Amino acid sequence: MTHQEYIEKRFDVYIGCYCYGRDHHTGQSSRAYRLLSLVQLKGFRPGLNVECDSPVSQEVYDHLVSMNY
């Protein structure tokens, strides 16, 4: 895996986590909100209109949903 591919995959993982946190948090004490905050602490701040549009980000999102994170 090249460095560029690594960065792109990491970005997609962050998108999946961010979208899940944004869509499923139930307030500041929820696990999904903590996930959202953790991704933002890593420096990922995509804005409100980000979507899970890659296969990797959708897979991460679906996995979090399936485990009821």
Buried (B, 14 or more C-beta within 10 A) or exposed (E): EEEEEEEBBEBBBBBBBBBBBBEBBEEEEBBBBEBBEBBBEEEBEBEEEBEBEBEBBBBBBEEBEEEEB
